[in-house]
Amino acid sequence: MSADYDFWKYKKGVPRDDQRVYTALSDGETLEELQELPVEKIRERIQEVFSGWDWLDKDNCENPTGSGSFELFTTPQFVRFDCYSMSEQSINLFLDILTEEFGCPLYDPQISTRFDSWTEV
């Protein structure tokens, strides 16, 4: 099973259109209504948390036990994890890093829902 999990931050007080933003960011666009993210710090933290996994290159990582892999896609405003056969526990590590450590809400395109009720509008 594969799924992608996506993270970005809106600037304060801007109109929100999650599906449009998701599509634009996935195409590599830059959007005025979004904040820039500390992408290099986020990447460093992900590599630290997944240090026991096999990094094939800077974007692709596999569990050495063979149970899961992910691809990382970033722009200055966007972080996306394309996950393949990963456990819920491993996926939750992404959520912890981005939401708790970097204050970046999750958008789940599988259900077209952004989990940002804890952020300022």
FENSULKA-V926662 format. One line per field, one symbol per residue. ss: DSSP state (h for helix, s for strand, l for the rest). Layout:
ss->???
This chain:
ss->lssssssllslllllllhhhhhhhhhlllllllsllllhhhhhhhhhhhllllssllllsssllllllsssssssllssssssslllhhhhhhhhhhhhhhllllsssllllsssllllll
